Amino acid sequence: MSQKFGKYRLHDALNEGGMTEIWLATDEHEQVVALRRLRPRPKSSASKLFKNGLRVLRKLPPHPHIIGYRTHGRAQGTPYMVLDYINGGNLKQLTLRQDSVIEENVSDVLIGIADALEHMHDHGWMHLDLKPENVMVDLRGHAYLLDFDTAMPIPRRPKRIDKTSGTPAYMPPEMLRGRALDHRADIFAFGVTAYELLTHRRPFAGSTPGETRKNQLDENYRFPPASKFNPGVPARLSALLRQCLAFDPDRRYPNMTILNAQLHTILGVQTIQESIAV
């Protein structure tokens, strides 16, 4: 049963998190959209993050691999933003169920994520919460980056962030330690996300979150190349991921432009096949 919300009609809850909920909705012209709104009685921090995500999305120029922003407002006392509706699923959902759209479009998904990050960085923003749940993939295998609540302007030099929201398994060591960071934190998160997409494993193994964190913070920890678990991964792509995941940010790619150029070269030569070793 649909419900009225301002000038929109909400039909189905697509995602419900601790802070926000996303609905499949229609506007007064019967256009299908995704409506994201704060949950009832949000904490002040949740409201601040929501407003930040809206601000970043409004400032970013449109890009084919970034979720499309339409408008925003307040209804029934609740702030909301209206986004393009993506008919598909997030990368985590699709990977877990081994959806054919991922198996057939691995290279395109990787390039789409990299293109989106490069666009963000080129316009002065770092995402700081890249993970599979924040990438939508439609039925054609086209990837879209979303959720900009924790995004921040790229500092002129690495800067310490007092309060960091995000997902620890995708954070680089400097972020986990509360030390100065910059856009290269996104490059690390891209490495974790890509490795997980290609192998169905995270590079920093651990039976508990604490053990995973310990390995992330161990400068001498060596994770297996992605090709060990997926023979379809070219050696050059395994090497690219290793550089993304370097413990020292100075040993990672200096920027997404260089990383993305190499990624396009590698994937333009060889298309990855999904052949995951169990």
C-alpha positions as CSV (number, residue, x, y, z in Angstrom):
1,M,0.0,0.0,0.0
2,S,1.5,3.3,-1.0
3,Q,1.7,6.3,1.3
4,K,1.7,10.1,0.7
5,F,4.7,12.1,1.5
6,G,4.5,15.7,0.5
7,K,4.0,15.8,-3.3
8,Y,5.4,12.2,-3.6
9,R,3.8,8.8,-3.2
10,L,6.0,6.2,-1.6
11,H,5.5,2.7,-2.9
12,D,8.3,0.4,-1.6
13,A,11.1,0.7,0.9
14,L,14.3,0.0,-1.1
15,N,16.7,0.3,1.8
16,E,16.4,1.1,5.5
17,G,19.5,2.1,7.4
18,G,20.1,3.4,10.9
19,M,20.0,7.0,9.7
20,T,18.0,7.1,6.5
21,E,15.5,5.2,4.4
22,I,15.2,5.1,0.6
23,W,11.9,4.6,-1.1
24,L,10.7,3.8,-4.6
25,A,8.5,6.8,-5.2
26,T,6.5,8.7,-7.9
27,D,6.2,12.4,-8.2
28,E,3.1,14.5,-9.2
29,H,3.9,13.7,-12.8
30,E,4.0,9.9,-12.2
31,Q,7.8,9.9,-12.8
32,V,9.6,7.1,-10.9
33,V,12.3,8.3,-8.5
34,A,14.2,7.3,-5.5
35,L,13.4,9.3,-2.4
36,R,15.9,9.4,0.5
37,R,14.8,10.8,3.8
38,L,15.9,10.9,7.4
39,R,14.4,8.4,9.7
40,P,12.1,9.7,12.5
41,R,13.8,11.5,15.4
42,P,17.3,11.4,13.9
43,K,20.3,12.2,16.0
44,S,21.9,15.6,15.4
45,S,24.9,13.8,13.8
46,A,22.7,12.0,11.4
47,S,21.0,15.3,10.3
48,K,24.4,16.9,9.8
49,L,25.7,14.0,7.7
50,F,22.5,14.0,5.6
51,K,22.9,17.7,4.9
52,N,26.5,17.2,4.0
53,G,25.7,14.5,1.6
54,L,23.1,16.7,0.0
55,R,25.5,19.6,-0.3
56,V,28.1,17.6,-2.0
57,L,25.7,16.0,-4.4
58,R,24.3,19.4,-5.4
59,K,27.8,20.8,-6.0
60,L,29.1,17.9,-8.0
61,P,28.6,18.3,-11.8
62,P,26.5,15.4,-13.2
63,H,28.4,12.3,-14.2
64,P,27.2,9.1,-15.8
65,H,28.6,7.0,-12.9
66,I,27.3,9.2,-10.1
67,I,23.7,8.9,-8.9
68,G,21.6,11.7,-10.4
69,Y,20.3,14.4,-8.1
70,R,16.9,15.9,-8.9
71,T,15.7,18.1,-6.0
72,H,15.4,18.2,-2.2
73,G,13.0,19.6,0.4
74,R,11.1,18.9,3.6
75,A,7.7,17.2,4.0
76,Q,5.9,16.4,7.3
77,G,8.9,18.0,9.1
78,T,11.3,15.5,7.5
79,P,14.2,16.5,5.2
80,Y,14.5,14.5,1.9
81,M,16.4,14.4,-1.3
82,V,15.1,13.0,-4.6
83,L,17.5,11.0,-6.8
84,D,17.3,9.0,-10.0
85,Y,15.9,5.5,-9.5
86,I,18.3,2.8,-10.4
87,N,16.7,-0.5,-11.3
88,G,19.2,-3.0,-10.0
89,G,21.0,-3.6,-6.7
90,N,24.0,-2.6,-4.7
91,L,27.3,-4.2,-5.5
92,K,27.4,-6.2,-2.2
93,Q,23.9,-7.7,-2.8
94,L,24.7,-8.6,-6.4
95,T,28.1,-10.1,-5.6
96,L,26.8,-12.2,-2.7
97,R,24.1,-13.8,-4.9
98,Q,26.6,-14.1,-7.8
99,D,24.2,-12.2,-10.1
100,S,25.0,-12.7,-13.8
101,V,24.9,-8.9,-14.3
102,I,28.1,-8.7,-12.2
103,E,29.7,-11.8,-13.7
104,E,29.2,-10.4,-17.2
105,N,30.2,-6.8,-16.5
106,V,33.1,-7.0,-14.0
107,S,35.4,-4.8,-16.0
108,D,32.7,-2.2,-16.7
109,V,31.8,-2.0,-13.0
110,L,35.4,-1.5,-12.0
111,I,35.9,1.3,-14.6
112,G,32.6,2.9,-13.7
113,I,33.7,3.2,-10.0
114,A,37.1,4.5,-10.9
115,D,35.6,7.1,-13.3
116,A,33.2,8.3,-10.6
117,L,36.0,8.7,-8.1
118,E,38.2,10.5,-10.6
119,H,35.3,12.9,-11.3
120,M,34.8,13.6,-7.6
121,H,38.5,14.2,-7.0
122,D,38.8,16.4,-10.1
123,H,36.1,18.6,-8.5
124,G,37.8,18.8,-5.1
125,W,36.0,16.1,-3.1
126,M,37.0,12.8,-1.5
127,H,34.3,10.3,-0.8
128,L,35.7,8.6,2.4
129,D,33.1,5.8,2.5
130,L,33.6,3.8,-0.7
131,K,32.4,0.2,-0.3
132,P,30.2,-2.2,-2.2
133,E,27.0,-1.1,-0.5
134,N,27.6,2.4,-1.8
135,V,27.8,1.3,-5.5
136,M,24.6,0.6,-7.4
137,V,24.6,-1.5,-10.5
138,D,21.7,-1.5,-12.9
139,L,20.4,-4.3,-15.1
140,R,22.8,-3.3,-17.9
141,G,25.8,-3.6,-15.6
142,H,26.2,0.2,-15.3
143,A,27.7,1.3,-12.0
144,Y,26.7,4.4,-10.0
145,L,28.5,5.8,-6.9
146,L,26.2,7.1,-4.1
147,D,26.0,8.2,-0.5
148,F,28.2,11.3,-0.1
149,D,27.3,11.9,3.6
150,T,30.9,11.6,4.8
151,A,32.6,13.3,1.7
152,M,34.9,16.2,2.4
153,P,36.9,18.7,0.4
154,I,40.3,17.4,-0.5
155,P,42.9,19.2,1.6
156,R,45.9,20.9,0.1
157,R,48.1,18.6,2.3
158,P,47.1,15.5,4.4
159,K,44.8,16.6,7.2
160,R,43.6,14.8,10.4
161,I,39.9,14.4,10.7
162,D,38.6,14.5,14.2
163,K,35.4,12.4,13.8
164,T,35.4,10.0,11.0
165,S,32.3,8.0,9.9
166,G,32.8,5.1,7.6
167,T,33.3,1.4,7.4
168,P,36.6,0.2,9.0
169,A,37.2,-2.8,6.6
170,Y,37.6,-0.3,3.8
171,M,39.6,2.3,5.7
172,P,43.4,2.8,5.1
173,P,45.7,2.5,8.1
174,E,46.1,6.3,8.5
175,M,42.3,6.7,8.7
176,L,42.0,3.9,11.3
177,R,44.7,5.5,13.4
178,G,43.2,8.9,13.3
179,R,46.1,10.4,11.4
180,A,46.3,12.9,8.6
181,L,44.8,11.7,5.3
182,D,43.8,12.9,1.9
183,H,42.2,11.6,-1.3
184,R,44.5,8.6,-1.3
185,A,42.2,7.1,1.3
186,D,39.7,6.7,-1.5
187,I,42.3,4.9,-3.6
188,F,42.8,2.4,-0.7
189,A,39.1,1.9,-0.5
190,F,38.9,1.3,-4.2
191,G,41.5,-1.4,-3.9
192,V,39.6,-3.2,-1.2
193,T,36.3,-2.9,-3.1
194,A,37.9,-4.1,-6.4
195,Y,39.7,-7.0,-4.7
196,E,36.5,-8.1,-3.0
197,L,34.6,-7.9,-6.3
198,L,37.1,-10.0,-8.1
199,T,37.8,-12.6,-5.4
200,H,34.7,-12.6,-3.1
201,R,37.2,-12.0,-0.3
202,R,38.7,-9.0,1.4
203,P,42.4,-8.6,1.1
204,F,43.0,-8.3,4.8
205,A,41.8,-11.6,6.1
206,G,40.4,-12.1,9.6
207,S,37.8,-14.3,11.4
208,T,36.7,-11.2,13.4
209,P,36.6,-7.5,12.7
210,G,39.4,-7.1,15.3
211,E,41.6,-9.5,13.5
212,T,40.9,-7.8,10.1
213,R,41.8,-4.4,11.7
214,K,45.0,-5.8,13.1
215,N,46.1,-7.0,9.7
216,Q,45.2,-3.6,8.1
217,L,47.4,-1.9,10.7
218,D,50.3,-4.4,10.2
219,E,52.8,-2.8,7.7
220,N,54.3,-6.3,7.1
221,Y,51.1,-8.1,6.3
222,R,51.1,-9.5,2.8
223,F,47.7,-10.5,1.2
224,P,47.6,-13.0,-1.7
225,P,47.3,-11.6,-5.2
226,A,43.8,-11.5,-6.5
227,S,44.8,-13.9,-9.3
228,K,45.3,-16.6,-6.6
229,F,41.5,-16.8,-6.0
230,N,40.4,-15.8,-9.5
231,P,42.7,-17.0,-12.4
232,G,40.9,-14.7,-14.7
233,V,42.5,-11.6,-13.1
234,P,45.5,-10.4,-15.2
235,A,48.8,-10.1,-13.3
236,R,48.9,-6.4,-14.1
237,L,45.5,-5.9,-12.4
238,S,46.8,-7.8,-9.3
239,A,49.8,-5.4,-9.3
240,L,47.5,-2.4,-9.6
241,L,45.5,-3.5,-6.6
242,R,48.6,-4.1,-4.6
243,Q,49.7,-0.5,-5.2
244,C,46.2,0.8,-4.3
245,L,46.5,-1.1,-1.0
246,A,49.9,0.0,0.0
247,F,50.3,0.7,3.7
248,D,52.1,4.0,3.1
249,P,49.9,6.4,1.2
250,D,53.0,7.7,-0.6
251,R,53.4,4.3,-2.2
252,R,49.8,4.3,-3.6
253,Y,48.8,5.9,-6.8
254,P,49.2,9.7,-6.4
255,N,45.8,10.3,-7.9
256,M,42.8,8.7,-9.5
257,T,43.7,10.0,-12.9
258,I,46.9,7.9,-13.1
259,L,45.2,4.9,-11.5
260,N,42.3,5.1,-13.9
261,A,44.4,5.5,-17.0
262,Q,46.3,2.3,-16.1
263,L,43.0,0.5,-15.3
264,H,41.6,1.4,-18.7
265,T,44.7,0.2,-20.4
266,I,44.7,-3.1,-18.5
267,L,41.0,-3.8,-18.9
268,G,41.0,-2.6,-22.5
269,V,43.5,-5.4,-23.3
270,Q,41.8,-8.2,-21.4
271,T,38.3,-8.7,-20.1
272,I,38.1,-10.4,-16.7
273,Q,36.2,-13.6,-16.4
274,E,34.5,-14.5,-13.1
275,S,36.1,-17.8,-12.1
276,I,36.4,-17.7,-8.3
277,A,38.4,-20.4,-6.5
278,V,36.6,-21.7,-3.5
